[in-house]
Amino acid sequence: MRVTSSIADGEKLVASPQPVATFEQNILQTAKGGSYLFFGKLFTFASRFIVTLLLTRFLGPADYGLYTVALSAAGLASGFALVGLDTTLVRYVALYASRRDEQRLWGSIQLGLGISMVLSAVWSALLFGFAHWIAVNVFHDVRLAPVLQLVSFIVPVLGLSNLLAGATRGFKHMEDMVIAQNFAQPLVRVVLIVALAFAGLNIFEAIIIYGLADLTASIVLLYFLNKRFSLRRSLSSARHEPRAILSYSIPMWLSELITTFRGSIQTILLGSLNTVFTVGIFSVANQINLFADLVQTSMTMAVRPIIVEVHDMRNREQLRRLYQTVSKWLFAFNFPVFLVVILFPTEILSVFGKSFEQGASALVLLSWASLVDAGTGMCGAILDMTGYTKLKLTNSILRLGTVLVMSIWLIPTQGMVGAAYAALSGEIVVNFSRLAQVYVLFQILPYSISFLKPVFAGLIALGVMLLMRYWIGFGSNGLEVVFQMGFLVLMYISLVLIFGLDQADRTILNRMKRRTSRKLGRESKNPKVLKP
């Protein structure tokens, strides 16, 4: 098949033969990649908890604080050096791989690595040179200076691993990034920290371990990238298009900076306009709410390169089906988590201590914000991957402005609840703007009649749960709360199955059944003999 088209940034397509993936193949690829990312993120969260536990015990509060500040500085410097090129590589690698345009593909990888590595070296040198000034004048602790100087050397490594991860994601092999960044990297950190901890771990060794773990991830990612696209080729064989790359990456980078700034500024406003005490409670509520976003971030990350390919083929019908199917999945996974949170906010927060129960109302509002995000589907990913980065930047500015205005208005009188209302307002404004923009550009919506199935399943489950709590009078002890949560989720899943699955859902389940059957068949042919 020969295709000639154009994309949003005005770049011309190169006519070339290419196989066209079916909707079923793409949806299976999305589900497979999303599941890899989900379990990888879970493993990372568990590993971070172990690392934090060990470091706080062996470094102590003061050194652990210096360690955290130093790594944050390195992460910030790396973010400035990347200028959005990690996300840019996802799009352009997917685009040129689908066209079989190896020259532009090789050129995109060269540009991404070259620009970011030069900028990483500059930011690394700046961090090293200004380490003493930053330590004394910003943090008022001269002990931070040598720590910042050491951490400056890992800035290029952080940038390299993120760029390589973006490139491998462009080839639609999410397992590559998961193995490198979600398994190898945290595993190396845990093993090295455990090995050195009992011999007397210090802050400098902890930072070196962090750098070695990230270097390990980079090496693994480099191996996978070379496996997908041989890097043993002439540098001059590449075709570079820096204008297209940078015109896409810079708005993307500015938008991501605004997103990062939005979270930080709301914390600062809450602390300055209310109390520092409420900042801690609000932060915990935010962390709990992030669990609901795990499936959404994993699935959206997996579908991004597929959106690029489908859009490049001008297959609007498949784009619509992807939009509706993935959006329904995002909502279906988020809805039961939302129901659990709004029914048991106090009980969930009580795990962290009695004083954290004051954040129950804020947690409920933040959960509504996540539901709005999930309920409007993957409209943001569609805008990103079809080249409308200027719209993304506009949306980010709009959300930041909404959050700022609402925070300044509500935080002085309502504290963390006001901050939560501000966050919810920002999500409503930005998501409905994205929804309208995608409809205007492509005439597609994330909703179909099947979207109502998880909605009705959740509402019925909620109604039954409320009636049970009224008639039976459940207590608030741990076992009874866990039972209620489990019963609610089980009822929701049962109702979704009773209402019936769509063809795409059945395709995923049938693939899982076939794989399980093949695995069981192999095991039955080669049974394991237990030794006495």
C-alpha positions in Angstrom: 0.0 0.0 0.0 1.3 3.4 -0.9 0.2 6.4 1.2 0.8 10.1 0.8 -0.4 12.5 3.4 0.5 15.3 5.7 0.7 15.8 9.5 -0.2 18.7 11.7 3.2 20.4 11.7 3.2 20.6 7.9 5.7 17.9 7.3 5.3 16.0 4.0 5.0 12.2 4.1 7.2 10.0 2.0 5.3 7.5 -0.1 6.5 4.0 0.9 5.0 0.5 1.1 3.9 -0.4 4.6 1.7 -3.0 6.2 -1.5 -1.7 7.8 -2.2 -3.0 11.3 -5.9 -3.9 12.0 -7.8 -2.5 14.8 -7.7 -5.8 16.7 -3.9 -5.9 16.3 -3.5 -2.3 17.6 -5.9 -2.8 20.5 -4.0 -6.0 21.5 -0.7 -4.1 21.3 -2.2 -1.3 23.5 -3.5 -3.8 26.1 -0.2 -5.7 26.1 1.9 -2.6 26.5 -0.4 -1.1 29.1 -0.2 -4.2 31.2 3.6 -4.3 31.1 3.7 -0.7 32.1 1.2 -1.1 34.9 3.0 -4.0 36.6 6.4 -2.3 36.0 5.1 0.8 37.8 3.9 -1.3 40.7 7.3 -3.0 41.0 8.9 0.5 41.0 6.7 1.8 43.7 7.4 -1.2 45.9 11.2 -0.9 45.3 11.1 2.9 46.1 9.4 2.1 49.4 12.2 -0.4 50.3 14.9 2.1 49.2 13.3 4.9 51.2 13.0 2.7 54.2 16.7 1.7 54.1 18.1 5.1 53.3 16.1 6.9 56.0 17.3 4.3 58.5 21.0 4.3 57.5 21.5 7.9 56.5 19.3 9.6 59.1 16.9 12.5 58.5 19.6 15.2 57.8 21.6 13.2 55.2 18.5 11.8 53.6 17.2 15.4 53.2 20.5 16.4 51.5 20.2 13.3 49.3 16.7 14.1 48.3 17.5 17.7 47.5 20.5 16.7 45.4 18.6 14.2 43.3 15.8 16.7 42.8 18.4 19.2 41.5 19.8 16.6 39.2 16.3 15.7 37.9 15.5 19.4 37.3 18.8 19.9 35.4 18.1 16.8 33.3 14.6 18.0 32.6 15.9 21.3 31.3 18.5 19.5 29.2 15.9 17.2 27.6 13.8 20.0 26.2 11.0 17.5 25.6 13.1 15.4 23.2 12.2 12.1 25.1 8.5 12.5 24.2 9.4 13.8 20.8 11.3 10.6 20.0 8.2 8.6 20.8 6.3 10.4 18.0 9.0 10.6 15.4 10.4 7.1 15.9 6.9 5.7 15.6 6.2 7.9 12.5 9.3 7.0 10.5 9.3 3.4 11.6 5.7 3.0 10.2 6.9 4.6 6.9 10.0 2.5 6.8 12.0 5.7 6.4 15.3 4.6 8.0 17.2 7.8 7.1 14.8 10.1 8.9 14.5 7.6 11.8 18.3 7.5 12.2 18.4 11.3 11.9 15.7 11.7 14.6 17.6 9.5 17.0 20.9 11.4 16.3 19.3 14.8 16.9 17.6 13.7 20.1 20.7 12.2 21.6 23.0 14.9 20.3 21.1 18.0 21.4 20.2 16.6 24.8 23.7 15.3 25.5 25.2 18.7 24.7 22.6 20.5 26.9 23.1 17.8 29.7 26.9 18.6 29.7 26.1 22.3 30.0 23.7 21.9 32.8 26.0 19.4 34.6 28.8 22.0 34.4 26.5 24.7 35.7 25.3 22.6 38.6 28.9 21.7 39.5 30.1 25.3 39.2 27.3 26.9 41.2 27.0 24.0 43.8 28.5 26.1 46.7 26.5 29.2 45.9 23.2 27.1 45.7 24.1 25.3 49.0 24.8 28.5 50.9 22.4 31.0 49.4 19.4 28.8 48.5 19.4 26.0 51.1 21.6 27.7 53.7 23.6 24.4 54.3 27.2 24.3 53.1 27.2 20.5 53.5 25.1 20.3 50.4 27.8 21.7 48.1 30.0 18.5 47.7 26.8 16.5 47.3 25.5 18.7 44.5 28.9 18.5 42.8 28.8 14.7 42.9 25.3 14.5 41.6 26.0 16.8 38.7 27.9 14.0 37.1 24.8 11.8 36.8 22.8 14.5 34.9 23.8 13.2 31.4 23.0 9.7 32.5 19.5 10.6 33.6 18.9 12.4 30.2 20.3 9.4 28.3 18.1 6.8 29.9 15.0 8.9 29.3 15.8 9.6 25.7 16.5 5.9 25.0 13.3 5.0 26.7 11.4 7.4 24.4 13.0 5.9 21.4 12.2 2.3 22.3 8.6 3.3 23.1 8.4 4.6 19.6 8.8 1.0 18.3 5.7 0.0 20.4 7.7 -2.4 22.6 6.8 -1.1 26.1 8.4 -4.2 27.6 11.8 -2.8 26.7 11.4 0.3 28.9 9.7 -1.7 31.7 12.6 -4.1 31.9 15.2 -1.3 31.9 13.6 1.4 34.0 11.0 -0.4 36.1 12.8 -3.6 36.9 16.6 -3.4 36.3 17.1 0.1 37.6 15.2 -0.3 40.9 16.6 -3.8 41.4 20.2 -2.6 41.1 19.5 0.2 43.6 17.9 -2.2 46.1 20.7 -4.8 45.8 23.6 -2.4 46.0 22.0 -0.4 48.9 21.4 -3.7 50.9 24.9 -4.9 50.1 26.5 -1.6 51.4 24.0 -0.6 54.1 25.3 -2.8 56.9 28.9 -1.9 56.1 28.1 1.7 56.7 26.4 3.4 53.8 27.0 7.1 53.4 25.3 9.8 51.3 28.0 9.8 48.6 27.8 6.0 48.1 24.0 6.3 47.9 24.2 8.9 45.1 26.8 6.7 43.2 24.4 3.8 43.5 21.6 5.9 42.0 23.9 6.8 39.1 25.0 3.2 38.5 21.4 2.0 38.6 20.4 4.6 36.0 23.5 3.7 33.9 22.4 0.1 34.0 19.0 1.1 32.7 20.7 3.1 29.8 22.8 0.1 28.8 19.8 -2.2 28.8 17.8 0.3 26.8 20.7 0.8 24.3 20.7 -3.0 23.8 17.0 -3.1 23.1 17.1 0.0 20.8 19.9 -1.7 18.8 17.8 -4.8 18.6 14.8 -2.9 17.2 16.9 -0.7 14.9 20.6 -1.4 14.2 22.8 1.5 15.4 25.8 0.0 13.6 25.4 2.3 10.6 27.1 5.3 9.1 26.4 8.6 10.8 26.2 10.3 7.4 23.5 8.0 6.2 20.9 9.9 8.4 18.6 12.6 7.2 18.2 15.4 9.8 15.1 17.6 10.2 16.0 19.8 13.2 13.2 22.3 12.5 10.5 19.7 12.7 11.9 18.1 15.8 12.4 21.3 17.7 9.1 22.8 16.7 7.5 19.8 18.2 9.7 19.3 21.3 9.9 22.9 22.6 6.1 23.4 23.1 5.9 19.9 24.6 8.7 20.7 27.0 7.2 24.1 28.1 3.9 22.3 28.7 5.6 19.7 30.9 7.4 22.4 32.8 4.1 24.2 33.4 2.6 20.9 34.7 5.5 20.4 37.1 5.3 24.0 38.2 1.5 23.7 38.8 2.0 21.0 41.4 4.8 22.9 43.1 3.1 26.2 43.2 -0.1 24.8 44.7 2.0 23.3 47.5 3.7 26.6 48.1 0.4 28.5 48.1 -1.2 26.0 50.5 1.8 26.4 52.9 1.9 30.2 52.6 -1.8 31.0 52.5 -2.8 28.4 55.1 -0.5 26.2 57.2 2.5 23.8 56.6 0.5 21.2 58.5 -2.1 21.0 55.8 0.6 20.6 53.1 1.6 17.3 54.6 -2.0 16.0 54.7 -2.7 17.3 51.2 0.4 15.6 49.9 -0.6 12.2 51.3 -4.1 12.6 49.8 -2.4 13.4 46.4 -0.2 10.3 46.7 -3.2 8.0 47.4 -5.0 9.5 44.4 -2.0 8.7 42.1 -2.9 5.0 42.5 -6.1 5.6 40.5 -4.0 7.0 37.7 -1.7 4.0 37.4 -3.8 2.2 34.7 -4.5 5.5 32.9 -0.9 6.5 32.6 0.2 3.0 31.6 -2.5 2.6 28.9 -2.1 6.1 27.5 1.7 5.6 27.3 1.2 2.4 25.5 -1.2 3.7 22.9 0.8 6.8 22.0 2.9 5.3 19.2 -0.1 3.5 17.8 -2.0 6.9 17.6 1.0 8.2 15.5 0.8 5.4 13.1 -3.0 5.4 12.7 -3.0 9.1 12.2 -0.2 9.0 9.7 -2.3 6.5 7.6 -5.2 8.8 7.8 -7.4 6.0 9.1 -9.9 8.1 11.0 -12.3 5.2 11.6 -9.6 3.2 13.4 -8.6 6.3 15.3 -12.2 6.7 16.5 -12.4 3.1 17.6 -9.1 3.3 19.4 -10.3 6.5 21.1 -13.6 5.0 22.3 -12.2 1.6 23.3 -9.2 2.9 25.3 -11.2 5.7 26.8 -13.8 3.2 28.0 -11.1 1.1 29.6 -9.6 4.1 31.4 -13.0 5.0 32.9 -13.8 1.3 33.7 -10.6 0.8 35.7 -10.8 4.2 37.4 -14.5 4.1 38.4 -14.3 1.3 41.1 -11.2 3.0 42.7 -13.2 6.3 42.7 -16.2 4.5 44.4 -13.9 3.0 47.1 -12.3 6.4 47.8 -15.6 8.4 48.1 -17.1 5.7 50.4 -14.1 5.2 52.6 -11.9 8.4 52.6 -11.5 8.6 56.3 -10.7 4.9 56.7 -8.0 5.1 54.0 -6.3 8.1 55.4 -6.4 6.7 59.0 -3.7 4.2 57.9 -1.2 7.2 58.0 -2.4 8.4 61.4 -5.3 9.9 63.1 -4.4 13.5 62.2 -4.5 12.6 58.4 -8.2 11.9 58.6 -8.7 15.6 58.3 -7.9 15.3 54.6 -10.9 13.1 53.8 -12.9 15.9 52.0 -9.8 16.9 50.0 -9.2 13.2 49.0 -12.8 12.9 47.7 -12.4 16.0 45.6 -9.1 14.9 44.2 -10.7 11.6 43.3 -13.4 13.5 41.4 -10.5 15.2 39.5 -9.1 11.8 38.5 -12.5 10.6 37.4 -13.0 13.7 35.2 -9.6 13.0 33.6 -10.4 9.3 33.0 -14.0 10.1 31.9 -12.9 12.3 29.1 -10.6 9.6 27.7 -7.3 9.9 26.0 -8.0 13.2 24.2 -4.7 14.7 25.5 -2.6 11.8 24.0 -4.4 12.3 20.7 -3.4 16.0 20.6 0.2 15.2 21.6 0.8 12.4 19.1 -0.9 14.0 16.1 1.4 17.0 16.4 -0.8 19.7 18.0 1.8 20.6 20.6 0.8 24.3 20.6 -2.7 23.3 21.7 -1.1 21.3 24.4 0.9 24.3 25.6 -2.3 26.5 25.5 -4.2 23.9 27.5 -1.4 23.7 30.1 -1.4 27.5 30.5 -5.2 27.5 30.8 -5.1 24.8 33.5 -2.3 26.6 35.4 -4.2 29.9 35.3 -7.4 28.2 36.6 -5.6 26.4 39.4 -3.8 29.6 40.4 -6.9 31.8 40.5 -9.0 29.2 42.4 -6.1 28.5 44.8 -5.6 32.1 45.7 -9.4 32.5 46.1 -10.2 29.4 48.1 -7.1 28.3 50.1 -7.1 31.2 52.6 -10.7 30.3 53.8 -10.9 26.5 53.0 -7.3 25.3 53.3 -6.6 21.9 51.7 -10.2 21.6 50.6 -9.8 24.8 48.7 -6.7 23.5 47.1 -8.6 20.3 46.1 -11.4 22.4 44.6 -8.8 24.3 42.6 -7.2 21.1 41.3 -10.7 19.8 40.3 -11.5 23.0 38.5 -8.3 22.8 36.6 -9.0 19.2 35.5 -12.6 20.1 34.4 -11.4 23.1 32.3 -8.5 21.4 30.6 -10.2 18.1 29.9 -13.3 19.6 28.4 -11.1 21.9 26.3 -9.2 18.9 25.0 -12.5 17.0 24.4 -13.8 19.9 22.2 -10.5 20.3 20.4 -10.3 16.7 19.4 -13.9 16.8 18.2 -13.3 20.0 16.1 -10.1 18.5 14.6 -11.2 14.9 13.9 -15.0 14.8 14.5 -14.7 12.0 17.0 -15.8 11.6 20.6 -14.6 9.1 23.2 -18.1 7.9 23.9 -20.2 5.0 22.5 -23.2 3.1 23.9 -20.8 0.6 25.6 -19.4 3.4 27.7 -22.7 3.2 29.7 -22.0 -0.4 30.9 -19.3 0.5 33.5 -21.3 3.6 34.4 -24.4 1.6 35.3 -22.4 -1.2 36.9 -20.7 1.3 39.2 -23.9 3.2 40.1 -25.8 -0.1 40.9 -22.8 -1.3 43.0 -22.7 2.0 44.8 -26.5 1.8 45.5 -26.3 -1.7 46.8 -23.4 -0.9 49.0 -25.1 2.1 50.5 -28.2 0.0 51.3 -26.1 -2.7 52.9 -24.4 -0.1 55.1 -27.7 1.3 56.1 -29.4 -2.0 56.9 -26.5 -4.0 58.3 -24.7 -1.1 60.0 -21.1 -2.0 59.2 -18.5 -0.7 61.6 -15.3 1.1 60.8 -12.7 -1.5 61.9 -10.1 -2.7 59.4 -11.6 -6.1 58.5 -15.1 -4.8 57.9 -13.8 -1.9 55.8 -11.6 -4.3 53.7 -14.6 -6.6 53.3 -16.8 -3.8 52.1 -14.2 -2.6 49.6 -13.7 -6.1 48.2 -17.5 -6.7 48.0 -18.0 -3.4 46.1 -15.2 -4.1 43.6 -16.4 -7.7 43.1 -20.0 -6.6 42.5 -18.8 -4.0 40.0 -16.8 -6.6 38.0 -19.7 -9.0 38.1 -22.1 -6.4 36.8 -19.8 -5.4 34.0 -19.6 -9.1 32.9 -23.4 -9.5 33.2 -23.9 -6.5 30.9 -21.7 -8.1 28.4 -18.3 -7.4 26.8 -17.6 -5.7 23.5 -15.7 -7.4 20.7 -12.4 -5.6 21.6 -12.8 -6.8 25.2 -13.4 -10.4 24.1 -10.4 -10.2 21.8 -8.2 -9.4 24.8 -9.7 -12.1 27.0 -9.5 -14.7 24.2 -5.8 -13.9 23.7 -5.2 -14.3 27.4 -7.1 -17.7 27.4 -5.1 -19.0 24.5 -1.8 -18.0 26.1 -2.8 -19.6 29.4 -3.9 -22.8 27.6 -0.6 -23.0 25.7 1.3 -22.5 28.9 -0.7 -25.2 30.7 -0.3 -27.5 27.8 3.5 -27.1 27.8 3.5 -27.8 31.6 1.4 -30.9 31.2 3.7 -32.3 28.6 6.8 -31.5 30.7 5.6 -32.0 34.3 8.0 -31.1 37.1 9.2 -34.0 39.2 9.3 -33.2 42.9 12.4 -34.5 44.6 11.9 -36.2 47.9 
